[in-house]
Amino acid sequence: MKKIFILTGEPSGDKLASSVISKLKSSNQEVEYLSVGGSNLKKLGINSIFNLEDITYLGFTSVIMNIFKIRRKINQTVKEIIKFSPDILFSVDSPDFTLRVAEKVKNINNNIKTIHYVAPQVWIWRKNRVKKIKKFIDHMLLLFNFEKKYFDKENIKNTFVGHPLIEIKKNNKTKIDNLIPKNKKIISLFPGSRKSETQILLPILISFIELMNKQHKDFFFYFHATDDNKNSVLNTIKKKNIQNIDVISDENIKSEILSKSIFAVSKSGTVSLQICNAKIPSIIIYKLSFINFMIFKLMVNVKFANIINIINNREVIPELLQKDCNAEEIYKTVIYFLKHPELIKQQLNECNKTLEGIRSKTLSSDESLVVLSDYLSS
């Protein structure tokens, strides 16, 4: 029986991995699995060697403060992978964790094929990583076609699989009429999947809601959470006793709620692509400690935080970062957009045009499945 070890580092990677592995399990029953994963892989009956939260960190200083714990987790993971002796190590995103593990595994057992899904963003920072990656990654699965040139240059096998958040999906609607309050306009809020993100952004977004409620009575707010952080988000909100808030984690319900929203406020990250794909206007927020932000600014090669803005090299979607990431600025920006529908129309048109330029014609999970299956049969 063939073996695959699935290596993720945060909930978004767990979700991406499960979309591929669920299809592989349907097409090939003769595979044994083990993972570092979360709730999505668990639903597929795949055990994780430890809790995903143990390695989910945000910011350079938090990494430094947990450096010995992270190192122990890397070494523990490598030990378990070598013990499991998989045919394939399928690593997903979170390069600072997953690629370090992959490198150590490859040095110990070169027979294990290493396939990495979601290339590190070498076009944003640390371009020299590509030269190092070629030594221990057998195949790279790319979300964006423009990434190919970086890996082709170093003769690293790669496949453009497309980004799952901007796929044109079948219209399998979930009925949510009983969830939506009547005569309310919906605003979707995305505080992040990492605990370290929600600790910073959740209080800011709650303050934003309080400001909205002082002036407007016709809005209802949905926090989009993961299965892993839903309870912590709920517990924080309950302390405020605000009536026009709910928290959702079911993926189908989240998609429907988003589609019925009039606006979205999202942390910087790939979820912004999903919002654009749903044709919902939005703004981007993010906040790091001053030290982390200065380090980040020194290391990156781009002006913007959001992928749509990076591709266009201008601010198509407003970014409220650092000191501008506060309840007052979010409130003013959201209200300004809602009062100027022509700005919303312009943003949606530019986002749609950008997505059409980077969208794959096939499903990312299907393309990734082909690569995995080829390595399993070789």
Rosetta blueprint (number, residue, H / E / L):
1 M L
2 K E
3 K E
4 I E
5 F E
6 I E
7 L E
8 T L
9 G L
10 E L
11 P H
12 S H
13 G H
14 D H
15 K H
16 L H
17 A H
18 S H
19 S H
20 V H
21 I H
22 S H
23 K H
24 L H
25 K H
26 S H
27 S H
28 N L
29 Q L
30 E L
31 V E
32 E E
33 Y E
34 L E
35 S E
36 V E
37 G L
38 G L
39 S H
40 N H
41 L H
42 K H
43 K H
44 L L
45 G L
46 I L
47 N L
48 S E
49 I L
50 F L
51 N L
52 L H
53 E H
54 D H
55 I H
56 T L
57 Y L
58 L L
59 G L
60 F H
61 T H
62 S H
63 V H
64 I H
65 M H
66 N L
67 I H
68 F H
69 K H
70 I H
71 R H
72 R H
73 K H
74 I H
75 N H
76 Q H
77 T H
78 V H
79 K H
80 E H
81 I H
82 I H
83 K H
84 F H
85 S L
86 P L
87 D L
88 I E
89 L E
90 F E
91 S E
92 V E
93 D L
94 S L
95 P H
96 D H
97 F H
98 T H
99 L H
100 R H
101 V H
102 A H
103 E H
104 K H
105 V H
106 K H
107 N H
108 I H
109 N L
110 N L
111 N L
112 I L
113 K E
114 T E
115 I E
116 H E
117 Y E
118 V L
119 A L
120 P L
121 Q L
122 V L
123 W L
124 I L
125 W E
126 R L
127 K L
128 N L
129 R H
130 V H
131 K H
132 K H
133 I H
134 K L
135 K L
136 F L
137 I L
138 D L
139 H E
140 M E
141 L E
142 L E
143 L L
144 F L
145 N H
146 F H
147 E H
148 K H
149 K H
150 Y H
151 F H
152 D H
153 K L
154 E L
155 N L
156 I L
157 K L
158 N E
159 T E
160 F E
161 V L
162 G L
163 H L
164 P H
165 L H
166 I H
167 E L
168 I L
169 K L
170 K L
171 N L
172 N L
173 K L
174 T L
175 K L
176 I L
177 D L
178 N L
179 L L
180 I L
181 P L
182 K L
183 N L
184 K L
185 K E
186 I E
187 I E
188 S E
189 L E
190 F E
191 P L
192 G L
193 S L
194 R L
195 K H
196 S H
197 E H
198 T H
199 Q H
200 I H
201 L H
202 L H
203 P H
204 I H
205 L H
206 I H
207 S H
208 F H
209 I H
210 E H
211 L H
212 M H
213 N H
214 K H
215 Q H
216 H L
217 K L
218 D L
219 F E
220 F E
221 F E
222 Y E
223 F E
224 H E
225 A L
226 T L
227 D L
228 D L
229 N L
230 K H
231 N H
232 S H
233 V H
234 L H
235 N H
236 T H
237 I H
238 K H
239 K L
240 K L
241 N L
242 I L
243 Q L
244 N L
245 I E
246 D E
247 V E
248 I E
249 S L
250 D L
251 E H
252 N H
253 I H
254 K H
255 S H
256 E H
257 I H
258 L H
259 S H
260 K L
261 S E
262 I E
263 F E
264 A E
265 V E
266 S E
267 K E
268 S L
269 G L
270 T L
271 V H
272 S H
273 L H
274 Q H
275 I H
276 C H
277 N H
278 A L
279 K L
280 I L
281 P L
282 S E
283 I E
284 I E
285 I E
286 Y E
287 K L
288 L L
289 S L
290 F H
291 I H
292 N H
293 F H
294 M H
295 I H
296 F H
297 K H
298 L H
299 M H
300 V E
301 N L
302 V L
303 K L
304 F L
305 A L
306 N L
307 I H
308 I H
309 N H
310 I H
311 I H
312 N H
313 N L
314 R L
315 E L
316 V L
317 I L
318 P L
319 E E
320 L E
321 L E
322 Q H
323 K H
324 D H
325 C L
326 N L
327 A H
328 E H
329 E H
330 I H
331 Y H
332 K H
333 T H
334 V H
335 I H
336 Y H
337 F H
338 L H
339 K H
340 H L
341 P H
342 E H
343 L H
344 I H
345 K H
346 Q H
347 Q H
348 L H
349 N H
350 E H
351 C H
352 N H
353 K H
354 T H
355 L H
356 E H
357 G H
358 I H
359 R L
360 S L
361 K L
362 T L
363 L L
364 S H
365 S H
366 D H
367 E H
368 S H
369 L H
370 V H
371 V H
372 L H
373 S H
374 D H
375 Y H
376 L H
377 S H
378 S L
